Amino acid sequence: MAIRLANNCINCDHYVDGGICAIHKVMVSGKHTCDSFDMKLSLKNDRNCLSCARFETEHCAHPDHASAGMLCASWAPQAEA
């Protein structure tokens, strides 16, 4: 199963520190979403071999086919410090 970013309030551009929705003016959490959802620009949902933590390692499921623009069900996010 591929890991994807959730379309919830925590990943929304309208989410304000402190858990407030700037659009609806209510407390929200990762359990919530709405029709005004707008993915934060700082988050990337660009999943392909180049953004996979397994790319060019012994853990890559398809080393002979892995390349830019390709995606498989074994994709894993790269850790950020």
N, CA, C and O atoms as a Maestro MAE file, in Angstrom:
{
 s_m_m2io_version
 :::
 2.0.0
}

f_m_ct {
 s_m_title
 :::
 protein
 m_atom[324] {
  # First column is atom index #
  i_m_mmod_type
  r_m_x_coord
  r_m_y_coord
  r_m_z_coord
  i_m_residue_number
  s_m_chain_name
  s_m_pdb_residue_name
  s_m_pdb_atom_name
  i_m_atomic_number
  :::
  1 25 0.837 -1.168 0.000 1 A "MET " " N  " 7
  2 3 0.000 0.000 0.000 1 A "MET " " CA " 6
  3 2 0.888 1.240 0.000 1 A "MET " " C  " 6
  4 15 1.835 1.324 0.782 1 A "MET " " O  " 8
  5 25 0.597 2.181 -0.852 2 A "ALA " " N  " 7
  6 3 1.358 3.423 -0.937 2 A "ALA " " CA " 6
  7 2 0.993 4.355 0.211 2 A "ALA " " C  " 6
  8 15 -0.155 4.398 0.653 2 A "ALA " " O  " 8
  9 25 1.978 5.094 0.683 3 A "ILE " " N  " 7
  10 3 1.748 6.087 1.734 3 A "ILE " " CA " 6
  11 2 1.536 7.432 1.055 3 A "ILE " " C  " 6
  12 15 2.340 7.843 0.218 3 A "ILE " " O  " 8
  13 25 0.453 8.119 1.412 4 A "ARG " " N  " 7
  14 3 0.127 9.418 0.826 4 A "ARG " " CA " 6
  15 2 -0.150 10.425 1.931 4 A "ARG " " C  " 6
  16 15 -0.439 10.048 3.067 4 A "ARG " " O  " 8
  17 25 -0.063 11.688 1.600 5 A "LEU " " N  " 7
  18 3 -0.437 12.737 2.532 5 A "LEU " " CA " 6
  19 2 -1.957 12.793 2.615 5 A "LEU " " C  " 6
  20 15 -2.646 12.684 1.600 5 A "LEU " " O  " 8
  21 25 -2.470 12.963 3.816 6 A "ALA " " N  " 7
  22 3 -3.916 13.026 4.018 6 A "ALA " " CA " 6
  23 2 -4.437 14.420 3.696 6 A "ALA " " C  " 6
  24 15 -3.777 15.422 3.972 6 A "ALA " " O  " 8
  25 25 -5.616 14.470 3.115 7 A "ASN " " N  " 7
  26 3 -6.293 15.741 2.868 7 A "ASN " " CA " 6
  27 2 -7.068 16.114 4.121 7 A "ASN " " C  " 6
  28 15 -8.299 16.106 4.131 7 A "ASN " " O  " 8
  29 25 -6.332 16.439 5.178 8 A "ASN " " N  " 7
  30 3 -6.984 16.829 6.422 8 A "ASN " " CA " 6
  31 2 -6.493 18.198 6.861 8 A "ASN " " C  " 6
  32 15 -5.586 18.764 6.252 8 A "ASN " " O  " 8
  33 25 -7.088 18.721 7.907 9 A "CYS " " N  " 7
  34 3 -6.798 20.086 8.334 9 A "CYS " " CA " 6
  35 2 -5.334 20.322 8.696 9 A "CYS " " C  " 6
  36 15 -4.829 21.426 8.492 9 A "CYS " " O  " 8
  37 25 -4.651 19.331 9.218 10 A "ILE " " N  " 7
  38 3 -3.254 19.506 9.602 10 A "ILE " " CA " 6
  39 2 -2.394 19.835 8.380 10 A "ILE " " C  " 6
  40 15 -1.414 20.568 8.506 10 A "ILE " " O  " 8
  41 25 -2.734 19.315 7.214 11 A "ASN " " N  " 7
  42 3 -1.975 19.554 5.989 11 A "ASN " " CA " 6
  43 2 -2.548 20.681 5.134 11 A "ASN " " C  " 6
  44 15 -2.117 20.884 3.999 11 A "ASN " " O  " 8
  45 25 -3.512 21.407 5.675 12 A "CYS " " N  " 7
  46 3 -4.198 22.464 4.922 12 A "CYS " " CA " 6
  47 2 -3.514 23.813 5.128 12 A "CYS " " C  " 6
  48 15 -3.030 24.115 6.219 12 A "CYS " " O  " 8
  49 25 -3.481 24.607 4.084 13 A "ASP " " N  " 7
  50 3 -2.893 25.940 4.139 13 A "ASP " " CA " 6
  51 2 -3.683 26.870 5.060 13 A "ASP " " C  " 6
  52 15 -3.146 27.877 5.522 13 A "ASP " " O  " 8
  53 25 -4.942 26.550 5.332 14 A "HIS " " N  " 7
  54 3 -5.793 27.380 6.187 14 A "HIS " " CA " 6
  55 2 -5.654 27.039 7.671 14 A "HIS " " C  " 6
  56 15 -6.267 27.688 8.519 14 A "HIS " " O  " 8
  57 25 -4.850 26.023 7.981 15 A "TYR " " N  " 7
  58 3 -4.628 25.612 9.373 15 A "TYR " " CA " 6
  59 2 -3.685 26.604 10.036 15 A "TYR " " C  " 6
  60 15 -2.591 26.862 9.533 15 A "TYR " " O  " 8
  61 25 -4.113 27.163 11.172 16 A "VAL " " N  " 7
  62 3 -3.322 28.139 11.899 16 A "VAL " " CA " 6
  63 2 -2.767 27.471 13.154 16 A "VAL " " C  " 6
  64 15 -3.447 26.655 13.776 16 A "VAL " " O  " 8
  65 25 -1.522 27.815 13.531 17 A "ASP " " N  " 7
  66 3 -0.944 27.277 14.763 17 A "ASP " " CA " 6
  67 2 -1.935 27.457 15.907 17 A "ASP " " C  " 6
  68 15 -2.549 28.513 16.056 17 A "ASP " " O  " 8
  69 25 -2.076 26.425 16.695 18 A "GLY " " N  " 7
  70 3 -3.044 26.444 17.777 18 A "GLY " " CA " 6
  71 2 -4.291 25.650 17.422 18 A "GLY " " C  " 6
  72 15 -5.198 25.511 18.243 18 A "GLY " " O  " 8
  73 25 -4.340 25.126 16.195 19 A "GLY " " N  " 7
  74 3 -5.443 24.259 15.798 19 A "GLY " " CA " 6
  75 2 -6.691 24.971 15.326 19 A "GLY " " C  " 6
  76 15 -7.786 24.416 15.419 19 A "GLY " " O  " 8
  77 25 -6.556 26.187 14.820 20 A "ILE " " N  " 7
  78 3 -7.715 26.952 14.351 20 A "ILE " " CA " 6
  79 2 -7.760 26.956 12.819 20 A "ILE " " C  " 6
  80 15 -6.733 27.112 12.159 20 A "ILE " " O  " 8
  81 25 -8.948 26.783 12.275 21 A "CYS " " N  " 7
  82 3 -9.153 26.903 10.835 21 A "CYS " " CA " 6
  83 2 -9.379 28.388 10.518 21 A "CYS " " C  " 6
  84 15 -10.290 29.012 11.061 21 A "CYS " " O  " 8
  85 25 -8.544 28.941 9.639 22 A "ALA " " N  " 7
  86 3 -8.650 30.355 9.286 22 A "ALA " " CA " 6
  87 2 -9.920 30.652 8.480 22 A "ALA " " C  " 6
  88 15 -10.376 31.795 8.452 22 A "ALA " " O  " 8
  89 25 -10.483 29.655 7.837 23 A "ILE " " N  " 7
  90 3 -11.698 29.836 7.042 23 A "ILE " " CA " 6
  91 2 -12.942 29.770 7.925 23 A "ILE " " C  " 6
  92 15 -13.795 30.657 7.880 23 A "ILE " " O  " 8
  93 25 -13.039 28.699 8.736 24 A "HIS " " N  " 7
  94 3 -14.249 28.442 9.516 24 A "HIS " " CA " 6
  95 2 -14.201 28.971 10.940 24 A "HIS " " C  " 6
  96 15 -15.221 29.006 11.628 24 A "HIS " " O  " 8
  97 25 -12.999 29.390 11.390 25 A "LYS " " N  " 7
  98 3 -12.813 29.968 12.740 25 A "LYS " " CA " 6
  99 2 -13.237 29.014 13.844 25 A "LYS " " C  " 6
  100 15 -13.877 29.427 14.811 25 A "LYS " " O  " 8
  101 25 -12.880 27.722 13.706 26 A "VAL " " N  " 7
  102 3 -13.170 26.712 14.724 26 A "VAL " " CA " 6
  103 2 -11.915 25.882 14.969 26 A "VAL " " C  " 6
  104 15 -11.004 25.863 14.141 26 A "VAL " " O  " 8
  105 25 -11.871 25.195 16.112 27 A "MET " " N  " 7
  106 3 -10.776 24.279 16.414 27 A "MET " " CA " 6
  107 2 -10.890 23.052 15.514 27 A "MET " " C  " 6
  108 15 -11.980 22.505 15.345 27 A "MET " " O  " 8
  109 25 -9.762 22.615 14.931 28 A "VAL " " N  " 7
  110 3 -9.741 21.446 14.052 28 A "VAL " " CA " 6
  111 2 -8.548 20.571 14.404 28 A "VAL " " C  " 6
  112 15 -7.686 20.963 15.191 28 A "VAL " " O  " 8
  113 25 -8.507 19.381 13.813 29 A "SER " " N  " 7
  114 3 -7.396 18.457 14.036 29 A "SER " " CA " 6
  115 2 -7.199 17.611 12.782 29 A "SER " " C  " 6
  116 15 -7.797 17.875 11.740 29 A "SER " " O  " 8
  117 25 -6.359 16.598 12.899 30 A "GLY " " N  " 7
  118 3 -6.111 15.689 11.794 30 A "GLY " " CA " 6
  119 2 -7.309 14.830 11.433 30 A "GLY " " C  " 6
  120 15 -7.288 14.133 10.419 30 A "GLY " " O  " 8
  121 25 -8.346 14.871 12.245 31 A "LYS " " N  " 7
  122 3 -9.572 14.102 11.971 31 A "LYS " " CA " 6
  123 2 -10.516 14.848 11.035 31 A "LYS " " C  " 6
  124 15 -11.497 14.277 10.557 31 A "LYS " " O  " 8
  125 25 -10.227 16.112 10.772 32 A "HIS " " N  " 7
  126 3 -11.155 16.957 10.028 32 A "HIS " " CA " 6
  127 2 -10.656 17.290 8.627 32 A "HIS " " C  " 6
  128 15 -9.455 17.277 8.356 32 A "HIS " " O  " 8
  129 25 -11.604 17.587 7.750 33 A "THR " " N  " 7
  130 3 -11.339 18.147 6.426 33 A "THR " " CA " 6
  131 2 -12.614 18.849 5.962 33 A "THR " " C  " 6
  132 15 -13.670 18.684 6.573 33 A "THR " " O  " 8
  133 25 -12.523 19.620 4.898 34 A "CYS " " N  " 7
  134 3 -13.708 20.295 4.364 34 A "CYS " " CA " 6
  135 2 -13.506 20.574 2.880 34 A "CYS " " C  " 6
  136 15 -12.450 20.271 2.325 34 A "CYS " " O  " 8
  137 25 -14.513 21.149 2.244 35 A "ASP " " N  " 7
  138 3 -14.433 21.448 0.815 35 A "ASP " " CA " 6
  139 2 -13.479 22.603 0.513 35 A "ASP " " C  " 6
  140 15 -13.131 22.824 -0.647 35 A "ASP " " O  " 8
  141 25 -13.050 23.342 1.539 36 A "SER " " N  " 7
  142 3 -12.101 24.444 1.355 36 A "SER " " CA " 6
  143 2 -10.651 23.987 1.501 36 A "SER " " C  " 6
  144 15 -9.742 24.817 1.507 36 A "SER " " O  " 8
  145 25 -10.423 22.665 1.620 37 A "PHE " " N  " 7
  146 3 -9.071 22.141 1.812 37 A "PHE " " CA " 6
  147 2 -8.132 22.627 0.718 37 A "PHE " " C  " 6
  148 15 -8.469 22.590 -0.465 37 A "PHE " " O  " 8
  149 25 -6.942 23.088 1.128 38 A "ASP " " N  " 7
  150 3 -5.926 23.578 0.202 38 A "ASP " " CA " 6
  151 2 -4.571 23.097 0.722 38 A "ASP " " C  " 6
  152 15 -4.100 23.591 1.747 38 A "ASP " " O  " 8
  153 25 -3.936 22.144 0.036 39 A "MET " " N  " 7
  154 3 -2.684 21.549 0.496 39 A "MET " " CA " 6
  155 2 -1.628 22.619 0.729 39 A "MET " " C  " 6
  156 15 -1.437 23.499 -0.109 39 A "MET " " O  " 8
  157 25 -0.937 22.546 1.873 40 A "LYS " " N  " 7
  158 3 0.155 23.472 2.171 40 A "LYS " " CA " 6
  159 2 1.206 23.369 1.076 40 A "LYS " " C  " 6
  160 15 1.531 22.274 0.617 40 A "LYS " " O  " 8
  161 25 1.729 24.502 0.665 41 A "LEU " " N  " 7
  162 3 2.752 24.507 -0.374 41 A "LEU " " CA " 6
  163 2 4.036 23.829 0.081 41 A "LEU " " C  " 6
  164 15 4.774 23.283 -0.739 41 A "LEU " " O  " 8
  165 25 4.306 23.858 1.377 42 A "SER " " N  " 7
  166 3 5.542 23.259 1.879 42 A "SER " " CA " 6
  167 2 5.501 21.735 1.832 42 A "SER " " C  " 6
  168 15 6.548 21.089 1.879 42 A "SER " " O  " 8
  169 25 4.318 21.160 1.742 43 A "LEU " " N  " 7
  170 3 4.183 19.714 1.641 43 A "LEU " " CA " 6
  171 2 4.182 19.312 0.176 43 A "LEU " " C  " 6
  172 15 3.612 20.005 -0.667 43 A "LEU " " O  " 8
  173 25 4.802 18.225 -0.111 44 A "LYS " " N  " 7
  174 3 4.866 17.749 -1.495 44 A "LYS " " CA " 6
  175 2 4.154 16.403 -1.599 44 A "LYS " " C  " 6
  176 15 4.403 15.500 -0.800 44 A "LYS " " O  " 8
  177 25 3.291 16.277 -2.557 45 A "ASN " " N  " 7
  178 3 2.632 15.009 -2.819 45 A "ASN " " CA " 6
  179 2 3.175 14.437 -4.133 45 A "ASN " " C  " 6
  180 15 2.482 13.717 -4.851 45 A "ASN " " O  " 8
  181 25 4.430 14.778 -4.424 46 A "ASP " " N  " 7
  182 3 5.092 14.344 -5.642 46 A "ASP " " CA " 6
  183 2 5.811 13.036 -5.348 46 A "ASP " " C  " 6
  184 15 6.975 13.038 -4.947 46 A "ASP " " O  " 8
  185 25 5.128 11.935 -5.543 47 A "ARG " " N  " 7
  186 3 5.679 10.619 -5.232 47 A "ARG " " CA " 6
  187 2 6.195 9.957 -6.495 47 A "ARG " " C  " 6
  188 15 5.424 9.676 -7.412 47 A "ARG " " O  " 8
  189 25 7.478 9.711 -6.548 48 A "ASN " " N  " 7
  190 3 8.078 8.937 -7.621 48 A "ASN " " CA " 6
  191 2 9.407 8.393 -7.113 48 A "ASN " " C  " 6
  192 15 9.785 8.655 -5.972 48 A "ASN " " O  " 8
  193 25 10.108 7.651 -7.934 49 A "CYS " " N  " 7
  194 3 11.353 7.016 -7.488 49 A "CYS " " CA " 6
  195 2 12.348 8.016 -6.903 49 A "CYS " " C  " 6
  196 15 13.034 7.697 -5.931 49 A "CYS " " O  " 8
  197 25 12.440 9.202 -7.466 50 A "LEU " " N  " 7
  198 3 13.421 10.177 -7.001 50 A "LEU " " CA " 6
  199 2 13.132 10.686 -5.595 50 A "LEU " " C  " 6
  200 15 14.046 11.151 -4.913 50 A "LEU " " O  " 8
  201 25 11.877 10.607 -5.146 51 A "SER " " N  " 7
  202 3 11.533 11.053 -3.794 51 A "SER " " CA " 6
  203 2 11.341 9.869 -2.841 51 A "SER " " C  " 6
  204 15 10.839 10.039 -1.730 51 A "SER " " O  " 8
  205 25 11.736 8.682 -3.272 52 A "CYS " " N  " 7
  206 3 11.586 7.467 -2.463 52 A "CYS " " CA " 6
  207 2 12.845 7.201 -1.642 52 A "CYS " " C  " 6
  208 15 13.959 7.285 -2.159 52 A "CYS " " O  " 8
  209 25 12.665 6.882 -0.371 53 A "ALA " " N  " 7
  210 3 13.796 6.572 0.507 53 A "ALA " " CA " 6
  211 2 14.506 5.285 0.080 53 A "ALA " " C  " 6
  212 15 15.670 5.080 0.424 53 A "ALA " " O  " 8
  213 25 13.823 4.431 -0.655 54 A "ARG " " N  " 7
  214 3 14.402 3.145 -1.065 54 A "ARG " " CA " 6
  215 2 15.134 3.204 -2.414 54 A "ARG " " C  " 6
  216 15 15.806 2.246 -2.797 54 A "ARG " " O  " 8
  217 25 15.004 4.319 -3.126 55 A "PHE " " N  " 7
  218 3 15.590 4.454 -4.460 55 A "PHE " " CA " 6
  219 2 17.112 4.249 -4.403 55 A "PHE " " C  " 6
  220 15 17.803 4.849 -3.580 55 A "PHE " " O  " 8
  221 25 17.606 3.400 -5.287 56 A "GLU " " N  " 7
  222 3 19.023 3.069 -5.416 56 A "GLU " " CA " 6
  223 2 19.630 2.490 -4.131 56 A "GLU " " C  " 6
  224 15 20.799 2.727 -3.825 56 A "GLU " " O  " 8
  225 25 18.818 1.726 -3.383 57 A "THR " " N  " 7
  226 3 19.318 0.990 -2.216 57 A "THR " " CA " 6
  227 2 18.956 -0.479 -2.404 57 A "THR " " C  " 6
  228 15 18.231 -0.830 -3.335 57 A "THR " " O  " 8
  229 25 19.458 -1.332 -1.524 58 A "GLU " " N  " 7
  230 3 19.115 -2.754 -1.618 58 A "GLU " " CA " 6
  231 2 17.657 -3.017 -1.259 58 A "GLU " " C  " 6
  232 15 17.164 -4.127 -1.462 58 A "GLU " " O  " 8
  233 25 16.955 -2.006 -0.724 59 A "HIS " " N  " 7
  234 3 15.547 -2.169 -0.336 59 A "HIS " " CA " 6
  235 2 14.567 -1.817 -1.462 59 A "HIS " " C  " 6
  236 15 13.356 -1.965 -1.295 59 A "HIS " " O  " 8
  237 25 15.076 -1.358 -2.588 60 A "CYS " " N  " 7
  238 3 14.224 -1.012 -3.731 60 A "CYS " " CA " 6
  239 2 13.597 -2.288 -4.293 60 A "CYS " " C  " 6
  240 15 14.300 -3.254 -4.590 60 A "CYS " " O  " 8
  241 25 12.266 -2.285 -4.438 61 A "ALA " " N  " 7
  242 3 11.541 -3.463 -4.923 61 A "ALA " " CA " 6
  243 2 11.770 -3.718 -6.417 61 A "ALA " " C  " 6
  244 15 11.653 -4.855 -6.875 61 A "ALA " " O  " 8
  245 25 12.094 -2.674 -7.172 62 A "HIS " " N  " 7
  246 3 12.247 -2.808 -8.626 62 A "HIS " " CA " 6
  247 2 13.484 -2.054 -9.116 62 A "HIS " " C  " 6
  248 15 13.354 -1.099 -9.881 62 A "HIS " " O  " 8
  249 25 14.670 -2.463 -8.692 63 A "PRO " " N  " 7
  250 3 15.887 -1.709 -9.035 63 A "PRO " " CA " 6
  251 2 16.173 -1.613 -10.538 63 A "PRO " " C  " 6
  252 15 16.810 -0.658 -10.981 63 A "PRO " " O  " 8
  253 25 15.717 -2.576 -11.313 64 A "ASP " " N  " 7
  254 3 15.968 -2.543 -12.758 64 A "ASP " " CA " 6
  255 2 15.040 -1.582 -13.495 64 A "ASP " " C  " 6
  256 15 15.310 -1.219 -14.640 64 A "ASP " " O  " 8
  257 25 13.950 -1.166 -12.850 65 A "HIS " " N  " 7
  258 3 12.969 -0.308 -13.510 65 A "HIS " " CA " 6
  259 2 12.850 1.067 -12.852 65 A "HIS " " C  " 6
  260 15 12.257 1.976 -13.433 65 A "HIS " " O  " 8
  261 25 13.397 1.230 -11.662 66 A "ALA " " N  " 7
  262 3 13.255 2.482 -10.918 66 A "ALA " " CA " 6
  263 2 13.931 3.637 -11.651 66 A "ALA " " C  " 6
  264 15 15.099 3.551 -12.028 66 A "ALA " " O  " 8
  265 25 13.165 4.736 -11.848 67 A "SER " " N  " 7
  266 3 13.715 5.921 -12.512 67 A "SER " " CA " 6
  267 2 12.782 7.101 -12.265 67 A "SER " " C  " 6
  268 15 11.699 6.941 -11.703 67 A "SER " " O  " 8
  269 25 13.206 8.267 -12.684 68 A "ALA " " N  " 7
  270 3 12.410 9.489 -12.517 68 A "ALA " " CA " 6
  271 2 11.032 9.310 -13.149 68 A "ALA " " C  " 6
  272 15 10.916 8.811 -14.268 68 A "ALA " " O  " 8
  273 25 10.002 9.714 -12.437 69 A "GLY " " N  " 7
  274 3 8.644 9.633 -12.947 69 A "GLY " " CA " 6
  275 2 7.942 8.317 -12.683 69 A "GLY " " C  " 6
  276 15 6.725 8.232 -12.847 69 A "GLY " " O  " 8
  277 25 8.668 7.294 -12.282 70 A "MET " " N  " 7
  278 3 8.085 5.983 -11.999 70 A "MET " " CA " 6
  279 2 7.611 5.940 -10.549 70 A "MET " " C  " 6
  280 15 8.147 6.648 -9.697 70 A "MET " " O  " 8
  281 25 6.611 5.112 -10.272 71 A "LEU " " N  " 7
  282 3 6.090 4.943 -8.923 71 A "LEU " " CA " 6
  283 2 5.598 3.517 -8.757 71 A "LEU " " C  " 6
  284 15 4.981 2.957 -9.664 71 A "LEU " " O  " 8
  285 25 5.871 2.928 -7.598 72 A "CYS " " N  " 7
  286 3 5.368 1.593 -7.302 72 A "CYS " " CA " 6
  287 2 4.756 1.588 -5.908 72 A "CYS " " C  " 6
  288 15 4.826 2.591 -5.197 72 A "CYS " " O  " 8
  289 25 4.170 0.490 -5.518 73 A "ALA " " N  " 7
  290 3 3.496 0.372 -4.225 73 A "ALA " " CA " 6
  291 2 4.481 0.304 -3.055 73 A "ALA " " C  " 6
  292 15 4.059 0.320 -1.899 73 A "ALA " " O  " 8
  293 25 5.775 0.229 -3.334 74 A "SER " " N  " 7
  294 3 6.782 0.163 -2.270 74 A "SER " " CA " 6
  295 2 7.379 1.525 -1.941 74 A "SER " " C  " 6
  296 15 8.346 1.599 -1.184 74 A "SER " " O  " 8
  297 25 6.827 2.600 -2.490 75 A "TRP " " N  " 7
  298 3 7.349 3.943 -2.248 75 A "TRP " " CA " 6
  299 2 7.359 4.254 -0.754 75 A "TRP " " C  " 6
  300 15 6.418 3.905 -0.041 75 A "TRP " " O  " 8
  301 25 8.410 4.905 -0.283 76 A "ALA " " N  " 7
  302 3 8.530 5.312 1.122 76 A "ALA " " CA " 6
  303 2 9.038 6.748 1.180 76 A "ALA " " C  " 6
  304 15 9.927 7.117 0.413 76 A "ALA " " O  " 8
  305 25 8.486 7.564 2.079 77 A "PRO " " N  " 7
  306 3 8.925 8.970 2.167 77 A "PRO " " CA " 6
  307 2 10.348 9.081 2.695 77 A "PRO " " C  " 6
  308 15 10.788 8.264 3.503 77 A "PRO " " O  " 8
  309 25 11.054 10.093 2.233 78 A "GLN " " N  " 7
  310 3 12.397 10.356 2.735 78 A "GLN " " CA " 6
  311 2 12.279 11.103 4.055 78 A "GLN " " C  " 6
  312 15 11.440 11.994 4.190 78 A "GLN " " O  " 8
  313 25 13.101 10.755 5.017 79 A "ALA " " N  " 7
  314 3 13.083 11.412 6.322 79 A "ALA " " CA " 6
  315 2 13.686 12.798 6.200 79 A "ALA " " C  " 6
  316 15 14.661 13.006 5.478 79 A "ALA " " O  " 8
  317 25 13.095 13.744 6.915 80 A "GLU " " N  " 7
  318 3 13.621 15.104 6.953 80 A "GLU " " CA " 6
  319 2 14.000 15.434 8.373 80 A "GLU " " C  " 6
  320 15 13.250 15.142 9.304 80 A "GLU " " O  " 8
  321 25 15.158 16.041 8.550 81 A "ALA " " N  " 7
  322 3 15.611 16.406 9.894 81 A "ALA " " CA " 6
  323 2 15.182 17.802 10.241 81 A "ALA " " C  " 6
  324 15 15.474 18.284 11.335 81 A "ALA " " O  " 8
  :::
 }
 m_bond[323] {
  # First column is bond index #
  i_m_from
  i_m_to
  i_m_order
  :::
  1 1 2 1
  2 2 3 1
  3 3 4 2
  4 3 5 1
  5 5 6 1
  6 6 7 1
  7 7 8 2
  8 7 9 1
  9 9 10 1
  10 10 11 1
  11 11 12 2
  12 11 13 1
  13 13 14 1
  14 14 15 1
  15 15 16 2
  16 15 17 1
  17 17 18 1
  18 18 19 1
  19 19 20 2
  20 19 21 1
  21 21 22 1
  22 22 23 1
  23 23 24 2
  24 23 25 1
  25 25 26 1
  26 26 27 1
  27 27 28 2
  28 27 29 1
  29 29 30 1
  30 30 31 1
  31 31 32 2
  32 31 33 1
  33 33 34 1
  34 34 35 1
  35 35 36 2
  36 35 37 1
  37 37 38 1
  38 38 39 1
  39 39 40 2
  40 39 41 1
  41 41 42 1
  42 42 43 1
  43 43 44 2
  44 43 45 1
  45 45 46 1
  46 46 47 1
  47 47 48 2
  48 47 49 1
  49 49 50 1
  50 50 51 1
  51 51 52 2
  52 51 53 1
  53 53 54 1
  54 54 55 1
  55 55 56 2
  56 55 57 1
  57 57 58 1
  58 58 59 1
  59 59 60 2
  60 59 61 1
  61 61 62 1
  62 62 63 1
  63 63 64 2
  64 63 65 1
  65 65 66 1
  66 66 67 1
  67 67 68 2
  68 67 69 1
  69 69 70 1
  70 70 71 1
  71 71 72 2
  72 71 73 1
  73 73 74 1
  74 74 75 1
  75 75 76 2
  76 75 77 1
  77 77 78 1
  78 78 79 1
  79 79 80 2
  80 79 81 1
  81 81 82 1
  82 82 83 1
  83 83 84 2
  84 83 85 1
  85 85 86 1
  86 86 87 1
  87 87 88 2
  88 87 89 1
  89 89 90 1
  90 90 91 1
  91 91 92 2
  92 91 93 1
  93 93 94 1
  94 94 95 1
  95 95 96 2
  96 95 97 1
  97 97 98 1
  98 98 99 1
  99 99 100 2
  100 99 101 1
  101 101 102 1
  102 102 103 1
  103 103 104 2
  104 103 105 1
  105 105 106 1
  106 106 107 1
  107 107 108 2
  108 107 109 1
  109 109 110 1
  110 110 111 1
  111 111 112 2
  112 111 113 1
  113 113 114 1
  114 114 115 1
  115 115 116 2
  116 115 117 1
  117 117 118 1
  118 118 119 1
  119 119 120 2
  120 119 121 1
  121 121 122 1
  122 122 123 1
  123 123 124 2
  124 123 125 1
  125 125 126 1
  126 126 127 1
  127 127 128 2
  128 127 129 1
  129 129 130 1
  130 130 131 1
  131 131 132 2
  132 131 133 1
  133 133 134 1
  134 134 135 1
  135 135 136 2
  136 135 137 1
  137 137 138 1
  138 138 139 1
  139 139 140 2
  140 139 141 1
  141 141 142 1
  142 142 143 1
  143 143 144 2
  144 143 145 1
  145 145 146 1
  146 146 147 1
  147 147 148 2
  148 147 149 1
  149 149 150 1
  150 150 151 1
  151 151 152 2
  152 151 153 1
  153 153 154 1
  154 154 155 1
  155 155 156 2
  156 155 157 1
  157 157 158 1
  158 158 159 1
  159 159 160 2
  160 159 161 1
  161 161 162 1
  162 162 163 1
  163 163 164 2
  164 163 165 1
  165 165 166 1
  166 166 167 1
  167 167 168 2
  168 167 169 1
  169 169 170 1
  170 170 171 1
  171 171 172 2
  172 171 173 1
  173 173 174 1
  174 174 175 1
  175 175 176 2
  176 175 177 1
  177 177 178 1
  178 178 179 1
  179 179 180 2
  180 179 181 1
  181 181 182 1
  182 182 183 1
  183 183 184 2
  184 183 185 1
  185 185 186 1
  186 186 187 1
  187 187 188 2
  188 187 189 1
  189 189 190 1
  190 190 191 1
  191 191 192 2
  192 191 193 1
  193 193 194 1
  194 194 195 1
  195 195 196 2
  196 195 197 1
  197 197 198 1
  198 198 199 1
  199 199 200 2
  200 199 201 1
  201 201 202 1
  202 202 203 1
  203 203 204 2
  204 203 205 1
  205 205 206 1
  206 206 207 1
  207 207 208 2
  208 207 209 1
  209 209 210 1
  210 210 211 1
  211 211 212 2
  212 211 213 1
  213 213 214 1
  214 214 215 1
  215 215 216 2
  216 215 217 1
  217 217 218 1
  218 218 219 1
  219 219 220 2
  220 219 221 1
  221 221 222 1
  222 222 223 1
  223 223 224 2
  224 223 225 1
  225 225 226 1
  226 226 227 1
  227 227 228 2
  228 227 229 1
  229 229 230 1
  230 230 231 1
  231 231 232 2
  232 231 233 1
  233 233 234 1
  234 234 235 1
  235 235 236 2
  236 235 237 1
  237 237 238 1
  238 238 239 1
  239 239 240 2
  240 239 241 1
  241 241 242 1
  242 242 243 1
  243 243 244 2
  244 243 245 1
  245 245 246 1
  246 246 247 1
  247 247 248 2
  248 247 249 1
  249 249 250 1
  250 250 251 1
  251 251 252 2
  252 251 253 1
  253 253 254 1
  254 254 255 1
  255 255 256 2
  256 255 257 1
  257 257 258 1
  258 258 259 1
  259 259 260 2
  260 259 261 1
  261 261 262 1
  262 262 263 1
  263 263 264 2
  264 263 265 1
  265 265 266 1
  266 266 267 1
  267 267 268 2
  268 267 269 1
  269 269 270 1
  270 270 271 1
  271 271 272 2
  272 271 273 1
  273 273 274 1
  274 274 275 1
  275 275 276 2
  276 275 277 1
  277 277 278 1
  278 278 279 1
  279 279 280 2
  280 279 281 1
  281 281 282 1
  282 282 283 1
  283 283 284 2
  284 283 285 1
  285 285 286 1
  286 286 287 1
  287 287 288 2
  288 287 289 1
  289 289 290 1
  290 290 291 1
  291 291 292 2
  292 291 293 1
  293 293 294 1
  294 294 295 1
  295 295 296 2
  296 295 297 1
  297 297 298 1
  298 298 299 1
  299 299 300 2
  300 299 301 1
  301 301 302 1
  302 302 303 1
  303 303 304 2
  304 303 305 1
  305 305 306 1
  306 306 307 1
  307 307 308 2
  308 307 309 1
  309 309 310 1
  310 310 311 1
  311 311 312 2
  312 311 313 1
  313 313 314 1
  314 314 315 1
  315 315 316 2
  316 315 317 1
  317 317 318 1
  318 318 319 1
  319 319 320 2
  320 319 321 1
  321 321 322 1
  322 322 323 1
  323 323 324 2
  :::
 }
}
